[in-house]
Amino acid sequence: MNSKMMADVNQSRKSYITWPVLALMDFVTVIGFDDLIYNFQNQGLSVISSWVIMLFIYVIPYSLMVGQLGSVFSKEGGGLSSWVRGTSGEFLGYFTAWTYWAASIPYVVDTANSVVVGLGWCFNGNDSLENHLSNAKFALLSLLVFVIFIFIQSRFKNSLEVLSTIGGVAMFGMTVLFVIMTFSALVEGRHIATQPFNLHAILPTFNFKYFATIGMLIYAMNGAELVAPFVTRMKKPKSDFPKAMIMLAVMTAFLTIFGSFSLGVFFNAHHLPNDLKMNGSYYAFQALGRQFHVGNFFMYCFAWTEVFYMCALLAVLLDAMTRILISDTGSKYMPKFLRKTNANGLPINGYILTCVLSAFIIGLGVFLPDMNDIFNWLLNLNGIVSPGVTCWIFFAFIKIRERETQFPSEYVFIKNQKFALVVGWWMLIVTAVATVLGIAPQDVSQFSETWWYELAINLIAIIVLIGLGAIMPYVTRREQRSSIGEAFTKIQWIGMVSVLLITMISSFYLGGTHLAMRWWYIGGLSLVGIILIILIGKKEYTATK
């Protein structure tokens, strides 16, 4: 009897997650080498100061808030939508799940684009892919990547989550290697490319451009909510979770500060390449290889690591984001045809919707001047939608602190209720403002033709992705009231798909490269939206008894 009790105790101890492991798990989801590149191009060497500021006034409180939310809703698994549902009702819970899923669409498209770019470096050893691919071919290759990985996901399931974790750790290893080798190069007398390299160079200029790029910093640093379900699996969450977050902060500080410093060594922060966001990671490791006379060795190591990680991540995202949406919203707000699964339990129509919306996002950017502009625009779109979804975290935190007796927690971030609410509102307001300011296009001349076009497609993408979430409950009600159990007849489906295809195909032939034709393309998509709404409104159905 005693030996059995002892075995149970040992088994329970084995199931605990230690705070260093949790910190490492969280770190993989929070920051990566590409995040350093993106923000280095936005702010230059002054991004070092921005990383420090964001670390103390944003990342640490954000992570600790997530810890309390995960502890409060441990029985629901700690998902973001369950936090909002538990505090504000079913509909907001559904809408949170939808916006979280919608925000993932630009992310998976960006991931597919990164796979294509990475393969170009793996096989060409340089940045010549842009010279060989038109915008249309780049878009088609990205769509092909989607199709391939949806097929892969149907064959290999949970193993790909393991692969993405391995890839994430490998990516972290490459980043640490880059920092260490950079300091080794300085010891050997490497000339610093950014001049003057002084205190003034790392101080930011607080203007509109600076504040418009904060959304990208938030996009780079969010993701801590993914480890929230593991808080309750710690032996002493009240004391161990803060330790994990301190370790996370130290690791993030090391990577962001010294990583950005290292980039300033190899790149002149005052004259950066225009394609740094798309190719900067490869340029960096290429420069490192030249410094140590090993050619493209480091670049190829990074390129294959990037492709491996992005491929695994894409496959996991395509499955996880769709499953979360379908399973977490239930039948009350989500149409039956989207909840339909095949023989293997896969939400096949959800996959199709993901592909259609991904194609829509790719189509919006296809008329930008070149492939680099498409990559940059899509990345900046993530810097809008991702912080927007993060607002739900602070909204839920404010709600649980307003009703503390209703939402007890083993771990509490800031015991004083009033101060906790001030911090919660601060985080919500900062994130919301960064989201709105991020709508202003980046990486193009202000108020140029391309700037206005990017502003228009930013707004269209947001309206379509979020607007569909508002329409779905209405479609669900139509299904439930229909005598045939369907929201639309076959003729209506054919008509809607035909209008959409005609508009899309026409835009390729008539769009050209002129701004006027691009606006025609936008107008055509808007017209399709109006026609779809009219068709929905005209649907006749017979209420079931």
Secondary structure, DSSP 8 states (H G I E B T S, - for coil): -HHHHHHHHHHHHHH---HHHHHHHHHHHH--HHHHHHHHHHHGGGHHHHHHHHIIIIIHHHHHHHHHHHHHTGGGTT-HHHHHHHHH-HHHHHHHHHHHHHHHHHHHHHHHHHHHHHHHHHHHSSSTHHHH--HHHHHHHHHHHHHHHHHHHHH--THHHHHHHHHHHHHHHHHHHHHHHHHHHHHTT---SSSS-SGGGGS---SHHHHHTHHHHHHHH--GGGGGGGGGGSSSHHHHHHHHHHHHHHHHHIIIIIHHHHHHHHS-TTS--TTHHHHHHHHHHHHHHHHTT-TTHHHHHHHHHHHHHHHHHHHHHHHHHHHHHHHHHHHHHS-HHHH---TTS--HHHHHHHHHHHHHHHHHHTTSSSHHHHHHHHHHHHHHHHHHHHHHHHHHHHHHHHTTTTS--SS-S-S-HHHHHHHHHHHHHHHHHHHHHTTS--SS-TTSHHHHHHHHHHHHHHHHHHHHHHHHHHHHHHHHH-TTS-SS-HHHHHHHHHHHHHHHHHHHHH-TT-HHHHHHHHHHHHHHHHHHHHHHHH-------
